[in-house]
Amino acid sequence: MKINVYGSGLSAWVAAACLAKVGNDVVIDELSDGPMLSLETISIIDDEPGLLGQIQQQIADGRLVRQSSDGEVAATVHWLALQPSEQHIAERVIDGLSQAKAVALLVINQCNFAVGASEKLQSRLANVGDVVYVPDNLQDGAALQGFMRPNRIILGTDSRRALVKTKALFRPFSHELDALQLMSSREAEFTKFAITGMLAIRLGYINELANLADQLDVDIGVVQDGMGADPRVGHHYLSPGCGFGGQNFSAYLSTFSGILQQQRDASLLTAVIDENELQKELLFRKFWQHNQGDVKDKVVAIWGASFKPGTASIDNAPSLRIIDALVSQGVQVRIHDPEATANLQQHYPAEPLISYVDAPLAALDGADALFLVTEWPLYWSPDYVAMLNLMRTPLVIDGRNVFDKDMLQQSGFIYLGVGR
Amino acid sequence: MAVEKTSAWLELQQHAERLGERHLKDMFQADAKRFERFSFSFDKYLLDLSKQRIDGNTLEKLIDLAQQQQLKPWIERLFSADKVNDSEQRAALHMALRQPEGRVLRHEGEDVVEGVQRSLMKMQQLVERIQRAQWRGYDGRPISNIVNIGVGGSSLGPLMVCDALEQYCPAEVRHLNVHFVSSMDGSELEKLLPNLDPATTLFIVASKTFSTVDTLANANTAREWLLAASKQPIELINQQHFIAATASPAAAKAWGVPERHQLLLWDWVGGRYSLWSVIGMPIALKIGMAQFRKLLDGAHKMDEHFREAPLENNFPVLLGLMGVWNINFLDIHAHAILPYDGRLAQFPAYLEQLEMESNGKSVNRAGQRIDYRTCPVLWGQVGSNAQHAFYQLLHQGSEPVMCDFITPAVRYDGDGAELQEQHQLSLANCFAQSRLLALGDSMLSDNEGASSYKHYDGNQPSTTLMLETLCPETLGGLIALYEHKVFVQSVIWEINPFDQWGVEQGKKVATSLLTTLAGGAGDNLDASTEGLVRYIQEQTRGVNHED
């Protein structure tokens, strides 16, 4: 099939690369006015494992082309993968299509604009074609896999004609699935938002429990196991930590809480989002409290700064809030991250209090505390003896509860976890 | 020679006798160009004096009086750091607080403008830290509530401006709430504290001397509240939860505020002239430093105008002389301040202090008692609300009252039609009231032969002051206009507007009464006070019994 993909975010690039890989002829229109950037310099591509190679391969094979698709309707499938704030751009694209002399176009809408947005796009497209809403399965850090081998695909459409074509389009990615889930576009949009919100609420709740456990002298890890064993609760998304981040998750959440707020004054989700922002500063607060506010000129080592392991992205990452707080108090910050250093350097140009190191232990020389912010596997079993020798104050603040509390305390560390 | 014996004064007296019989309605009838002749404009302000009981000669004779009283040289003395506050041997340099950076003003060998800018810069750093959510309370969370503890000049000015400029609060600092606490009985704190989280509440203790009993009582209560809630050492609480705005750094330090969280002002800033200094920190927190500087710019423009414009077109001079005319020659001793804009709700209370604490005096600069009238009783309220309260007295009471109507010309630009219509409604009422007050029955075509209780005398004089819009710049100018107006009147009356000895003695008497209330011996109390004290002691004992 000939497919035009519209967008410049992660979901657009992943869709373009994967659709090309299974044999489609894909044009990606980044909808940008400026000059075309070279792929290596686009950080969302570079940050996502395997994506850059995949795109380069498809371009080399001639199935993926980067160009402006203005007025070109040779393609019969048009794939919208825009940011939640770019609804006006989607409308412009649709208006262009509706004016072209084409028939039976299929528009796949993967954007999370609002509940009812696909219906609106359909009415603009009129009888030139069908709009089908297909929520993305995007997980930063595992995006390619999520697209190629999804656990489920939801198709939101009210048109039988569109359904046949959409199923064909998704066939390479869905042959192992028992069934596609069919629903109206409105229901599908709502479902996508509802899933995101549910996950956020689970995380928000376990974080709140962890903060309470801190005060009541209870180990949240034990409680977490007990809760997860109940089949009604389950173990997934039940690990407390210092806040969640990421570009897509955060953007969907704030869009959805905006929708909820239009209908009601304040929503549960708004509270969760606000609390999460506070949670991102948790490690700083523990450090502050430990030192009774006397933190100026101290040295803090940070292990892990990307918003989660496996990505170089620092979008909405808790590390940013922590670093801001430390620097504002005149604390020296030494950061190690296996991938995010370049992004951090761009985010904090010329900040004299921040330095970067190439090896985890190098951050600890003379440090007054270690913050474990992102649980990259290389931090899980460090050389404790070397750490003790290097640190000025052996204070470990573990934002992801990866270390064994008893072991660290026996080794001579002061250990502060999240809820334990 | 006392001013009331001088030729210019006597001239005005005779002029007033001649003019006193004339009604405003006749003056308007006789002169179709009254508005053109008696209204003045400057920058973004319009001053309409045509509803004052004046004719072409009045202003001329008032200017003669001003010149005879050496107003121009006095203005120069004020601006060049002379010790115009002679009873306290101090200059009054509030204008220096709004001088743009780079100007020089020498006072006792030092450039005060540089010091002012340094102090503002320090305030800006603290303000921005709080606005960026990087000022931390004892548990490490960012501050979200700021409570200003201050009284008099350390409260009225910042409160009034914060209230007036609420809409200029930038979106990124909407998470900050600014509160004001002043009354010594603790009522405001009692109401406020249960709604605040101690860990995220910061107190600004604003006191020039850092010895004001009211303020320290409130600050101590606030600190006890923090200590009890946090169970943290007092050093941490002092350091993270208190900022001092003061001219007495030693006293602030002794109380516990570390030097780096102290903001300085100087003894040449009078309390009621201090909102331009670090006392204005709540304003800067609310509207941001950039807008705060616009407020200063607006005031500075008014300063330049006051210093440079000829007396005949000089807004503060005209406003001040109009007051002198009404008080000393037309025998009017009540002054109503009537803003037709809800944002200026606190402006009358602010002016009550500015005018009455400055010019409520009856001894001249030479220390002699004077036997002419000075500052009138001044009060007010948002005009459209006051229409349902005290306007009855303005229209049909037995007291002559002069009024200042204050309103922006344009409001709600870009907002909905409904709100714009509400502004039109407010303007219509503003003009209707000043018309009716001036012209009385004569403007009503159908009031001929009405019963006497429906009769409107009219002839109540008023000034209408219009701002293009109400914004930081014009508000700054408006406040500076009244500050200088007060100075103009003080020059005519030969009094010192910058001291306030009348408020000192009461504080001392209160201190000695505290001992008496606590059961100590009262020294020579009058029968009334003795009786009141006895009643309190009996009641307190009674309540304790019931417990």
Contacts between the chains, C-beta under 8 A, distances in Angstrom:
chain1	res1	chain2	res2	distance
A	278	B	141	7.0
A	281	B	140	7.3
A	281	B	141	7.6
A	284	B	140	6.1
A	285	B	139	6.3
A	285	B	140	3.4
A	285	B	141	6.6
A	286	B	140	7.7
A	287	B	140	7.7
A	288	B	136	6.3
A	288	B	139	7.5
A	288	B	140	3.4
A	289	B	139	6.0
A	289	B	140	5.8
A	292	B	232	7.0
A	292	B	233	6.9
A	292	B	236	5.4
A	293	B	136	7.0
A	293	B	138	6.7
A	293	B	140	7.8
A	293	B	236	5.0
A	293	B	239	6.6
A	293	B	240	5.8
A	324	B	134	7.1
A	325	B	134	6.6
A	325	B	136	7.8
A	328	B	129	6.8
A	328	B	132	7.1
A	328	B	134	3.7
A	329	B	134	7.6
A	329	B	136	7.3
